[in-house]
Amino acid sequence: MNSRISMVLAGLLLIGALIAGYWGLVLSRPPEPVAAPAISVENSPAAAEDPTRQPVVVVVRDVPAFIALTAADLAVEKLRTAPAGSLTRLDQAIGRMPLRTLGAGTWLSEDSFSGGGPLARMIRPDERALAVAVDEVIGAAGQLAPGDYVDVLLFLRQDASNAEQSAQIALPAMRVLSVGDQLGLANDGQPAAPPPVTVEERAQAAQRRAAARTVVLAVPEPLLSRLMLAAQAGTLRLAVRSAEEQRLSHYWAGANDTPQKLESANRDLYQFTQLALTGPPKRIAPASGEPGVRRGVEVIRGAQVAPQTP
């Protein structure tokens, strides 16, 4: 009896060992990969449009100058801060030729396809950009800003070549293009240079503007030589005109007041000979007060002097 019980118990233990071993093998196997449920691309958060990002056209590879751009050269990237004036669509750049070599990663703007520097893109064909030296007094105490309109005043001192001192408006209503390194807007309405972004950059720009020693004016071509001559003839001052005249608004609207400027300058300016500090040729009267007598040529031979009449 005892032997039968022992055999039964042994059999049960063997079966239990087999079950435990099988279970251990099952648990030791690595879990089979579970297929992820299909997610629609249209409904994924990554594909959703981020309203805080702006499209910008960039170059994906180096492109030489004067070679037309193709679709393979370009891509549209979404940036949180789009550069001012950057292109936003591929069709704005495809087929156009850049005027300089563009490296990979360069964002495109209209400047990529147009020549000339910042000042050349701030004036019209009938205008010229001319720099004028200023100080704290001449430059309106450092308060000038691009877009202001100024009258150029000329002061002539009394001296040997100028009979009396005078002050006059040499050029009326000249537009200020830049003050120091601070530039205004180009003709397309975009900043000619990247504007300061941070508070520190704006503070530094204001300090440089106050300490500027040059101001660039947009001068009509016929008045260009007059401003140059006035700068050499006497002392210049810049008188700021009121913003209520809306001259800058009229300029952006396409109005051309060059004929009025020329007429005003020609009407108010002193004679050119006075501005140049020269006068008409003076007639030299004979010392005796009698009509001048044509004298001969004296010929000196040793100690003898003999007049010769031609």
C-alpha positions in Angstrom: 0.0 0.0 0.0 2.7 2.3 0.9 4.6 1.5 -2.3 1.5 2.4 -4.4 1.1 5.7 -2.7 4.7 6.4 -3.3 4.4 5.7 -7.0 1.4 7.9 -7.3 3.1 10.7 -5.6 6.1 10.3 -7.7 4.0 10.4 -10.9 2.3 13.5 -9.7 5.6 15.2 -9.0 6.9 14.2 -12.4 3.8 15.7 -14.1 4.2 18.8 -12.0 7.8 19.1 -13.0 7.0 18.7 -16.7 4.3 21.4 -16.4 6.6 23.8 -14.6 9.4 23.2 -17.1 7.0 23.8 -20.0 5.7 27.0 -18.4 9.2 28.2 -17.8 10.1 27.7 -21.5 7.0 29.6 -22.5 7.9 32.5 -20.2 11.5 32.6 -21.3 10.6 33.2 -25.0 10.8 36.8 -26.2 7.4 38.3 -26.9 6.4 38.4 -30.6 6.1 41.9 -32.1 2.6 43.3 -32.1 1.6 45.1 -35.2 0.9 48.8 -34.5 -2.6 49.9 -35.5 -2.6 51.9 -38.7 -2.7 55.6 -38.2 -4.1 57.9 -40.8 -1.5 60.5 -42.0 -4.2 63.1 -42.4 -5.2 62.7 -38.7 -1.7 62.6 -37.2 -0.7 65.6 -35.1 2.6 66.0 -36.9 0.8 66.5 -40.2 -1.4 69.2 -38.8 -0.6 72.7 -39.9 1.3 74.8 -37.3 -0.1 78.3 -37.5 3.0 79.7 -35.8 5.3 78.6 -38.7 5.7 80.4 -41.9 6.8 79.0 -45.3 10.1 80.1 -46.6 11.8 79.1 -49.9 15.4 77.9 -49.4 18.1 76.5 -51.7 18.9 72.8 -51.0 22.2 72.8 -52.8 24.9 75.2 -54.0 23.7 77.1 -57.1 26.1 79.2 -59.2 25.2 82.7 -60.3 23.3 83.4 -63.6 21.9 79.9 -63.7 18.1 79.5 -63.8 16.7 77.8 -60.6 14.8 74.5 -61.0 12.4 72.7 -58.7 15.3 70.3 -57.7 17.3 73.3 -56.3 14.6 74.5 -54.0 12.4 73.5 -51.1 9.9 75.1 -48.8 10.6 75.0 -45.1 8.4 76.1 -42.2 10.1 78.5 -39.9 8.8 80.1 -36.7 10.2 83.4 -37.8 10.3 84.1 -41.5 13.0 86.6 -42.7 11.6 89.9 -43.9 11.0 89.8 -47.6 11.5 86.0 -48.0 9.7 84.1 -50.8 7.0 81.8 -49.7 6.2 79.8 -52.9 8.3 77.7 -55.3 6.8 79.4 -58.3 8.2 82.7 -57.2 11.7 81.4 -57.7 11.6 78.6 -60.4 13.1 79.8 -63.7 14.7 83.0 -62.2 18.5 83.6 -62.3 20.3 84.7 -59.1 22.9 87.4 -59.5 25.3 85.8 -57.1 26.3 82.3 -56.0 23.8 80.8 -53.5 24.9 78.3 -50.9 22.8 75.4 -49.6 20.4 76.6 -46.9 20.1 80.2 -48.2 16.6 81.6 -48.0 15.5 83.5 -51.1 14.1 87.0 -51.4 13.7 89.5 -54.3 17.2 90.8 -53.4 18.6 87.4 -54.6 17.6 88.3 -58.1 18.2 92.1 -58.2 21.5 93.9 -58.3 22.7 97.0 -56.4 23.3 97.7 -52.8 20.8 98.9 -50.2 21.1 102.6 -51.1 20.7 101.8 -54.8 17.4 100.1 -54.0 16.1 103.1 -52.0 16.1 105.7 -54.8 14.3 106.3 -58.1 16.2 106.5 -61.4 16.0 110.4 -61.3 17.6 110.5 -57.8 21.1 110.1 -56.4 22.2 109.1 -52.9 24.8 111.6 -51.6 26.4 111.5 -48.1 26.7 114.7 -46.1 29.0 115.1 -43.1 27.1 116.0 -39.9 27.7 116.5 -36.2 25.3 117.0 -33.3 24.4 120.5 -34.4 24.2 120.0 -38.2 22.3 116.7 -37.8 19.4 118.1 -35.7 20.9 117.0 -32.3 21.1 113.3 -33.5 17.3 113.0 -33.8 17.2 112.4 -37.6 15.8 109.1 -38.8 15.5 107.5 -42.2 12.3 108.7 -43.9 12.5 112.3 -42.5 12.5 115.3 -44.9 15.0 118.1 -44.4 15.8 121.5 -45.9 19.6 121.9 -46.5 20.5 125.4 -45.3 23.7 127.1 -46.4 25.5 129.8 -44.4 28.2 131.9 -46.2 30.6 133.9 -44.0 31.8 137.4 -44.9 35.4 137.3 -46.1 37.7 138.6 -48.8 35.9 136.7 -51.5 32.4 137.2 -50.1 31.2 140.8 -49.7 28.5 140.0 -47.1 27.4 137.0 -45.1 24.2 135.3 -46.0 22.0 132.3 -45.2 19.7 130.5 -47.6 17.9 127.3 -48.4 20.2 125.5 -50.8 18.0 122.5 -51.3 14.4 122.1 -50.0 12.7 118.9 -48.9 15.4 116.3 -49.3 14.5 112.7 -48.1 16.8 111.1 -45.6 17.9 107.6 -46.7 20.2 106.7 -43.9 21.6 108.0 -40.6 25.0 106.4 -39.9 24.5 102.6 -40.5 20.7 102.8 -40.0 18.9 102.4 -43.3 15.3 103.0 -44.2 13.0 101.1 -46.6 13.8 100.0 -50.1 11.5 100.9 -53.0 9.7 97.6 -52.6 8.6 98.7 -49.1 10.8 96.2 -47.3 13.7 97.1 -44.9 16.9 97.7 -46.9 18.8 96.0 -44.1 17.6 93.5 -41.4 16.0 95.6 -38.6 17.1 95.1 -34.9 15.0 92.5 -33.2 16.0 92.3 -29.5 15.7 95.2 -27.1 19.5 95.3 -26.8 20.0 95.5 -30.5 17.4 98.4 -30.7 19.2 100.2 -27.9 22.6 99.9 -29.7 21.1 101.1 -33.0 19.7 104.2 -31.3 23.1 104.9 -29.8 24.8 104.6 -33.1 22.2 106.8 -34.8 22.7 109.5 -32.2 26.5 109.4 -32.7 26.3 109.2 -36.5 28.7 111.5 -38.5 27.1 111.0 -41.9 23.6 111.3 -43.4 22.7 110.1 -46.9 20.1 112.2 -48.7 18.1 111.4 -51.9 18.9 114.3 -54.2 17.3 114.9 -57.6 20.0 114.6 -60.2 19.8 118.3 -61.4 20.5 119.4 -57.8 23.4 117.1 -57.2 26.2 119.5 -58.2 24.5 122.3 -56.2 24.6 120.3 -53.0 28.2 119.4 -53.6 29.1 123.0 -54.3 27.2 124.2 -51.2 29.0 121.7 -49.0 32.4 123.2 -50.1 31.3 126.8 -50.1 30.0 127.3 -46.6 28.4 125.7 -43.5 25.5 123.4 -44.0 22.6 122.8 -41.5 19.7 120.3 -41.9 16.3 121.6 -40.9 13.7 118.9 -40.3 10.3 119.4 -41.9 7.1 118.4 -40.3 5.7 114.9 -40.7 2.2 116.4 -41.2 3.3 117.4 -44.7 2.9 113.7 -45.6 5.8 113.9 -48.1 6.8 110.4 -47.4 3.3 109.1 -48.0 3.2 111.0 -51.3 6.5 109.5 -52.3 5.3 105.9 -51.6 2.1 106.7 -53.6 4.3 107.4 -56.6 4.1 111.2 -56.6 7.1 113.0 -58.1 7.8 116.5 -56.8 11.2 116.9 -58.4 10.0 119.7 -60.8 8.6 121.7 -57.8 11.9 121.2 -55.9 13.9 122.5 -58.9 11.6 125.5 -59.3 11.8 126.3 -55.6 15.5 125.9 -55.5 16.1 128.0 -58.5 13.8 130.8 -57.2 15.2 131.0 -53.7 18.9 130.3 -54.3 21.3 133.2 -54.7 23.1 133.6 -58.0 25.5 130.8 -58.9 28.4 133.3 -58.9 27.6 134.3 -55.3 27.3 130.6 -54.2 30.6 129.9 -55.8 32.1 132.9 -54.0 33.1 134.4 -57.3 31.9 137.6 -59.0 31.6 138.9 -62.5 34.9 140.0 -64.1 36.0 143.4 -62.8 37.0 146.1 -65.3 40.3 147.6 -64.5 40.2 151.3 -65.0 43.3 153.3 -65.9 45.0 155.0 -62.9 44.9 158.4 -64.4 41.2 158.4 -65.1 41.8 159.0 -68.8 41.0 156.5 -71.5 43.7 153.9 -71.5 46.4 154.3 -74.1 47.9 151.3 -75.7 51.5 151.1 -74.7 54.3 149.6 -76.5 56.7 146.9 -75.4 59.9 148.0 -73.7 63.0 146.4 -75.0 66.0 146.6 -72.7 69.5 146.4 -74.2 72.1 146.7 -71.6 71.6 150.1 -69.9 69.3 151.4 -72.7 65.5 151.1 -72.7 63.8 151.6 -76.0 60.0 151.4 -76.4 58.8 149.3 -79.3 55.4 149.7 -80.8 54.1 146.5 -82.4 
